[in-house]
Amino acid sequence: MGEIVKLVFPIFVIILLGYFAARKNFLDKNAGSLLSRYLFYFSLPFLTFANIYNTGLENLLNLDFILGAVITIFLVIVISSFFHKKVFGLSGPELIMAVFGGFYVNATYMGMPVSTLLLGSVTPPLIILVIQAGMIFPLIIYLLDRKTSGKTKFSLTDSLIILAKNPLMIAAAGAVLSLAFKIKYPEFIMMALDLLGKPASTAGLFALGFTCYLPADSTFTKREQLQALSVSLFKLLLQPLLAYLIGRYVVRLDDWWLRALVVVAMLPTAVNHFIASQKYKLFQNESKLLILFTTFGFTITVSFFLLLI
């Protein structure tokens, strides 16, 4: 428990610093939005490329683990979509954001140190990172672009244009192609990519804290709080439970990989969710609460998990 708290504590410190900066007017009120745009168009694409490229294809080939993770995510999407449609009446881009928050894990900033601590390896979160960064997040951005564009019909050309404008899709595709064709980049280029990508987690958490400060005449509504709480429960409880059931009874993982699948599934929601909420002006307050709820709740759920294993 103490080690987990040590891992989570820096996250809350960075969020609180962002909140303090907004409260004391150290930065312009648009700073949170500007940081989010920088992260989306610059830092996250470089981080995505570097992480996928450095992981290598040879580390991503545990097909049973991948299948277990994909089935788990698919089931969370189906159940969460049905629930949030029926209970909250969500649809379109708002529904996408709610579902997205219920399964997209913080594989980098939290996943790697937690996996090292509990499993002695960073391979499981790296596999999830590649699945998320290489396929899921670009697809989510593509769907949000379509849903928020104002168009009702899309041709193949329209869809290709949206994909071509997606910096994360470009980064992921570039990394996979580089690995497939065994392209070796000079060390100074990889160092530059690493430097550009490193600020993503810290700046994202700072921007989250900055935008969490609300003026005196504004507050989180009861509906926003309930929606954030419901998505948090999907993330912290349903996803790990499904991961265990799928891993044990469907793909029949051995004990170590089963534990890895569950640990990765219970990780808190990634800051990418907040960045997307800022870019598209959707689910903004819910996203702030969601990341706070899941980050704090993770310390509780993982502690119970450690008692059970």
Contacts in CASP RR format, 6 or more apart in sequence:
PFRMAT RR
TARGET T0000
AUTHOR 0000-0000-0000
METHOD contacts of the structure
MODEL  1
MGEIVKLVFPIFVIILLGYFAARKNFLDKNAGSLLSRYLFYFSLPFLTFA
NIYNTGLENLLNLDFILGAVITIFLVIVISSFFHKKVFGLSGPELIMAVF
GGFYVNATYMGMPVSTLLLGSVTPPLIILVIQAGMIFPLIIYLLDRKTSG
KTKFSLTDSLIILAKNPLMIAAAGAVLSLAFKIKYPEFIMMALDLLGKPA
STAGLFALGFTCYLPADSTFTKREQLQALSVSLFKLLLQPLLAYLIGRYV
VRLDDWWLRALVVVAMLPTAVNHFIASQKYKLFQNESKLLILFTTFGFTI
TVSFFLLLI
1 299 0 8 1.000
1 303 0 8 1.000
1 306 0 8 1.000
3 117 0 8 1.000
4 114 0 8 1.000
4 117 0 8 1.000
4 298 0 8 1.000
4 299 0 8 1.000
4 302 0 8 1.000
4 303 0 8 1.000
5 299 0 8 1.000
7 110 0 8 1.000
7 113 0 8 1.000
7 114 0 8 1.000
7 117 0 8 1.000
8 110 0 8 1.000
8 295 0 8 1.000
8 296 0 8 1.000
8 298 0 8 1.000
8 299 0 8 1.000
11 109 0 8 1.000
11 110 0 8 1.000
11 205 0 8 1.000
11 295 0 8 1.000
12 295 0 8 1.000
12 296 0 8 1.000
14 202 0 8 1.000
14 205 0 8 1.000
14 206 0 8 1.000
14 209 0 8 1.000
15 205 0 8 1.000
15 206 0 8 1.000
15 208 0 8 1.000
15 209 0 8 1.000
15 212 0 8 1.000
15 292 0 8 1.000
16 209 0 8 1.000
17 206 0 8 1.000
17 209 0 8 1.000
18 206 0 8 1.000
18 207 0 8 1.000
18 208 0 8 1.000
18 209 0 8 1.000
18 210 0 8 1.000
18 212 0 8 1.000
18 213 0 8 1.000
19 209 0 8 1.000
19 210 0 8 1.000
19 212 0 8 1.000
19 213 0 8 1.000
20 26 0 8 1.000
21 27 0 8 1.000
21 31 0 8 1.000
21 206 0 8 1.000
21 210 0 8 1.000
22 29 0 8 1.000
22 31 0 8 1.000
22 209 0 8 1.000
22 210 0 8 1.000
22 211 0 8 1.000
22 212 0 8 1.000
22 213 0 8 1.000
23 213 0 8 1.000
27 210 0 8 1.000
31 207 0 8 1.000
31 210 0 8 1.000
32 207 0 8 1.000
32 210 0 8 1.000
32 211 0 8 1.000
32 278 0 8 1.000
33 211 0 8 1.000
33 278 0 8 1.000
35 203 0 8 1.000
35 204 0 8 1.000
35 206 0 8 1.000
35 207 0 8 1.000
35 210 0 8 1.000
36 204 0 8 1.000
36 207 0 8 1.000
36 274 0 8 1.000
36 275 0 8 1.000
36 278 0 8 1.000
36 279 0 8 1.000
37 278 0 8 1.000
37 279 0 8 1.000
38 203 0 8 1.000
39 199 0 8 1.000
39 200 0 8 1.000
39 203 0 8 1.000
39 204 0 8 1.000
39 207 0 8 1.000
39 275 0 8 1.000
40 167 0 8 1.000
40 275 0 8 1.000
40 276 0 8 1.000
40 279 0 8 1.000
41 167 0 8 1.000
42 167 0 8 1.000
42 196 0 8 1.000
43 196 0 8 1.000
43 197 0 8 1.000
43 198 0 8 1.000
43 199 0 8 1.000
43 200 0 8 1.000
43 203 0 8 1.000
44 167 0 8 1.000
44 168 0 8 1.000
44 171 0 8 1.000
44 197 0 8 1.000
44 200 0 8 1.000
44 272 0 8 1.000
44 275 0 8 1.000
45 167 0 8 1.000
45 168 0 8 1.000
45 170 0 8 1.000
45 171 0 8 1.000
46 171 0 8 1.000
46 193 0 8 1.000
46 196 0 8 1.000
46 197 0 8 1.000
47 108 0 8 1.000
47 196 0 8 1.000
47 197 0 8 1.000
47 198 0 8 1.000
47 200 0 8 1.000
48 133 0 8 1.000
48 134 0 8 1.000
48 137 0 8 1.000
48 168 0 8 1.000
48 171 0 8 1.000
48 172 0 8 1.000
48 175 0 8 1.000
49 171 0 8 1.000
49 172 0 8 1.000
49 174 0 8 1.000
49 175 0 8 1.000
49 193 0 8 1.000
50 175 0 8 1.000
50 190 0 8 1.000
50 193 0 8 1.000
50 194 0 8 1.000
50 197 0 8 1.000
51 108 0 8 1.000
51 126 0 8 1.000
51 129 0 8 1.000
51 130 0 8 1.000
51 133 0 8 1.000
51 175 0 8 1.000
52 129 0 8 1.000
52 130 0 8 1.000
52 133 0 8 1.000
52 134 0 8 1.000
52 171 0 8 1.000
52 172 0 8 1.000
52 175 0 8 1.000
52 176 0 8 1.000
52 179 0 8 1.000
53 175 0 8 1.000
53 178 0 8 1.000
53 179 0 8 1.000
53 185 0 8 1.000
53 190 0 8 1.000
54 190 0 8 1.000
55 126 0 8 1.000
55 127 0 8 1.000
55 129 0 8 1.000
55 130 0 8 1.000
56 179 0 8 1.000
57 179 0 8 1.000
57 180 0 8 1.000
59 123 0 8 1.000
59 126 0 8 1.000
59 127 0 8 1.000
60 66 0 8 1.000
60 126 0 8 1.000
60 127 0 8 1.000
60 130 0 8 1.000
62 123 0 8 1.000
62 127 0 8 1.000
62 257 0 8 1.000
64 251 0 8 1.000
64 252 0 8 1.000
64 253 0 8 1.000
64 257 0 8 1.000
65 124 0 8 1.000
65 127 0 8 1.000
65 251 0 8 1.000
65 253 0 8 1.000
65 257 0 8 1.000
65 260 0 8 1.000
65 261 0 8 1.000
66 127 0 8 1.000
66 131 0 8 1.000
67 251 0 8 1.000
68 243 0 8 1.000
68 246 0 8 1.000
68 247 0 8 1.000
68 250 0 8 1.000
68 251 0 8 1.000
68 253 0 8 1.000
68 261 0 8 1.000
69 127 0 8 1.000
69 128 0 8 1.000
69 131 0 8 1.000
69 243 0 8 1.000
69 261 0 8 1.000
69 264 0 8 1.000
69 265 0 8 1.000
70 131 0 8 1.000
71 246 0 8 1.000
71 250 0 8 1.000
71 251 0 8 1.000
72 103 0 8 1.000
72 239 0 8 1.000
72 242 0 8 1.000
72 243 0 8 1.000
72 246 0 8 1.000
72 261 0 8 1.000
72 265 0 8 1.000
73 103 0 8 1.000
73 136 0 8 1.000
73 239 0 8 1.000
75 242 0 8 1.000
75 246 0 8 1.000
76 99 0 8 1.000
76 102 0 8 1.000
76 103 0 8 1.000
76 234 0 8 1.000
76 238 0 8 1.000
76 239 0 8 1.000
76 242 0 8 1.000
77 99 0 8 1.000
77 103 0 8 1.000
79 234 0 8 1.000
79 238 0 8 1.000
80 98 0 8 1.000
80 99 0 8 1.000
80 102 0 8 1.000
80 103 0 8 1.000
80 231 0 8 1.000
80 234 0 8 1.000
80 238 0 8 1.000
81 95 0 8 1.000
81 99 0 8 1.000
83 230 0 8 1.000
83 234 0 8 1.000
84 90 0 8 1.000
84 95 0 8 1.000
84 98 0 8 1.000
84 99 0 8 1.000
84 227 0 8 1.000
84 230 0 8 1.000
84 231 0 8 1.000
85 91 0 8 1.000
85 95 0 8 1.000
87 230 0 8 1.000
88 98 0 8 1.000
88 223 0 8 1.000
88 226 0 8 1.000
88 227 0 8 1.000
88 230 0 8 1.000
90 98 0 8 1.000
90 227 0 8 1.000
92 147 0 8 1.000
93 143 0 8 1.000
93 144 0 8 1.000
93 147 0 8 1.000
93 148 0 8 1.000
93 280 0 8 1.000
93 282 0 8 1.000
94 282 0 8 1.000
94 283 0 8 1.000
96 140 0 8 1.000
96 143 0 8 1.000
96 144 0 8 1.000
96 147 0 8 1.000
97 144 0 8 1.000
97 273 0 8 1.000
97 276 0 8 1.000
97 277 0 8 1.000
97 280 0 8 1.000
97 282 0 8 1.000
97 283 0 8 1.000
97 286 0 8 1.000
97 287 0 8 1.000
98 227 0 8 1.000
98 231 0 8 1.000
98 283 0 8 1.000
98 286 0 8 1.000
100 140 0 8 1.000
100 273 0 8 1.000
100 276 0 8 1.000
101 231 0 8 1.000
101 234 0 8 1.000
101 235 0 8 1.000
101 269 0 8 1.000
101 273 0 8 1.000
101 287 0 8 1.000
101 290 0 8 1.000
102 231 0 8 1.000
102 232 0 8 1.000
102 234 0 8 1.000
102 235 0 8 1.000
102 239 0 8 1.000
102 269 0 8 1.000
103 234 0 8 1.000
103 235 0 8 1.000
103 239 0 8 1.000
104 132 0 8 1.000
104 136 0 8 1.000
104 137 0 8 1.000
104 140 0 8 1.000
104 269 0 8 1.000
104 270 0 8 1.000
104 272 0 8 1.000
104 273 0 8 1.000
105 111 0 8 1.000
105 125 0 8 1.000
105 128 0 8 1.000
105 132 0 8 1.000
105 264 0 8 1.000
105 265 0 8 1.000
105 267 0 8 1.000
105 268 0 8 1.000
105 269 0 8 1.000
105 270 0 8 1.000
106 267 0 8 1.000
106 268 0 8 1.000
106 269 0 8 1.000
106 270 0 8 1.000
106 271 0 8 1.000
106 295 0 8 1.000
107 125 0 8 1.000
107 126 0 8 1.000
107 128 0 8 1.000
107 129 0 8 1.000
107 132 0 8 1.000
107 264 0 8 1.000
107 267 0 8 1.000
107 270 0 8 1.000
108 125 0 8 1.000
108 129 0 8 1.000
108 200 0 8 1.000
108 201 0 8 1.000
108 270 0 8 1.000
109 201 0 8 1.000
109 271 0 8 1.000
110 267 0 8 1.000
110 268 0 8 1.000
110 295 0 8 1.000
110 298 0 8 1.000
111 122 0 8 1.000
111 125 0 8 1.000
111 264 0 8 1.000
111 267 0 8 1.000
112 122 0 8 1.000
112 125 0 8 1.000
112 126 0 8 1.000
114 125 0 8 1.000
114 263 0 8 1.000
114 267 0 8 1.000
114 302 0 8 1.000
115 121 0 8 1.000
115 122 0 8 1.000
115 123 0 8 1.000
115 124 0 8 1.000
115 125 0 8 1.000
115 260 0 8 1.000
115 263 0 8 1.000
115 264 0 8 1.000
116 122 0 8 1.000
118 259 0 8 1.000
118 263 0 8 1.000
118 302 0 8 1.000
118 306 0 8 1.000
119 256 0 8 1.000
119 259 0 8 1.000
119 260 0 8 1.000
119 263 0 8 1.000
121 260 0 8 1.000
123 260 0 8 1.000
124 257 0 8 1.000
124 260 0 8 1.000
124 261 0 8 1.000
124 263 0 8 1.000
124 264 0 8 1.000
125 264 0 8 1.000
125 267 0 8 1.000
128 264 0 8 1.000
132 270 0 8 1.000
133 168 0 8 1.000
133 171 0 8 1.000
133 172 0 8 1.000
134 168 0 8 1.000
134 169 0 8 1.000
134 172 0 8 1.000
134 173 0 8 1.000
134 175 0 8 1.000
134 176 0 8 1.000
135 172 0 8 1.000
137 168 0 8 1.000
137 272 0 8 1.000
138 163 0 8 1.000
138 166 0 8 1.000
138 168 0 8 1.000
138 169 0 8 1.000
138 172 0 8 1.000
140 276 0 8 1.000
141 166 0 8 1.000
141 168 0 8 1.000
141 169 0 8 1.000
141 276 0 8 1.000
142 159 0 8 1.000
142 162 0 8 1.000
142 163 0 8 1.000
142 166 0 8 1.000
142 169 0 8 1.000
144 276 0 8 1.000
144 280 0 8 1.000
144 282 0 8 1.000
145 162 0 8 1.000
145 165 0 8 1.000
145 166 0 8 1.000
146 154 0 8 1.000
146 159 0 8 1.000
146 162 0 8 1.000
148 280 0 8 1.000
148 282 0 8 1.000
149 162 0 8 1.000
151 158 0 8 1.000
154 162 0 8 1.000
163 169 0 8 1.000
164 170 0 8 1.000
177 183 0 8 1.000
178 185 0 8 1.000
200 271 0 8 1.000
201 271 0 8 1.000
204 271 0 8 1.000
204 274 0 8 1.000
204 275 0 8 1.000
205 271 0 8 1.000
207 274 0 8 1.000
207 275 0 8 1.000
207 278 0 8 1.000
208 271 0 8 1.000
208 274 0 8 1.000
208 288 0 8 1.000
208 291 0 8 1.000
209 288 0 8 1.000
211 274 0 8 1.000
211 278 0 8 1.000
211 284 0 8 1.000
211 288 0 8 1.000
212 288 0 8 1.000
212 292 0 8 1.000
214 220 0 8 1.000
220 285 0 8 1.000
220 289 0 8 1.000
221 285 0 8 1.000
224 285 0 8 1.000
224 286 0 8 1.000
224 289 0 8 1.000
225 289 0 8 1.000
227 283 0 8 1.000
227 286 0 8 1.000
228 285 0 8 1.000
228 286 0 8 1.000
228 287 0 8 1.000
228 288 0 8 1.000
228 289 0 8 1.000
228 290 0 8 1.000
228 293 0 8 1.000
229 289 0 8 1.000
229 293 0 8 1.000
231 269 0 8 1.000
231 286 0 8 1.000
231 290 0 8 1.000
232 269 0 8 1.000
232 290 0 8 1.000
232 293 0 8 1.000
232 294 0 8 1.000
232 297 0 8 1.000
235 268 0 8 1.000
235 269 0 8 1.000
235 290 0 8 1.000
235 294 0 8 1.000
236 266 0 8 1.000
236 268 0 8 1.000
236 294 0 8 1.000
236 297 0 8 1.000
236 298 0 8 1.000
236 301 0 8 1.000
237 301 0 8 1.000
239 265 0 8 1.000
239 266 0 8 1.000
240 262 0 8 1.000
240 265 0 8 1.000
240 266 0 8 1.000
240 301 0 8 1.000
240 305 0 8 1.000
242 265 0 8 1.000
243 261 0 8 1.000
243 262 0 8 1.000
243 264 0 8 1.000
243 265 0 8 1.000
243 266 0 8 1.000
244 258 0 8 1.000
244 261 0 8 1.000
244 262 0 8 1.000
246 261 0 8 1.000
247 253 0 8 1.000
247 258 0 8 1.000
247 261 0 8 1.000
248 258 0 8 1.000
253 261 0 8 1.000
259 309 0 8 1.000
262 305 0 8 1.000
263 302 0 8 1.000
263 305 0 8 1.000
266 298 0 8 1.000
266 301 0 8 1.000
266 302 0 8 1.000
266 305 0 8 1.000
267 298 0 8 1.000
268 291 0 8 1.000
268 294 0 8 1.000
268 295 0 8 1.000
268 297 0 8 1.000
268 298 0 8 1.000
269 290 0 8 1.000
269 291 0 8 1.000
269 294 0 8 1.000
269 295 0 8 1.000
271 291 0 8 1.000
273 287 0 8 1.000
273 290 0 8 1.000
273 291 0 8 1.000
274 287 0 8 1.000
274 288 0 8 1.000
274 291 0 8 1.000
276 282 0 8 1.000
276 287 0 8 1.000
277 283 0 8 1.000
277 284 0 8 1.000
277 286 0 8 1.000
277 287 0 8 1.000
278 284 0 8 1.000
END
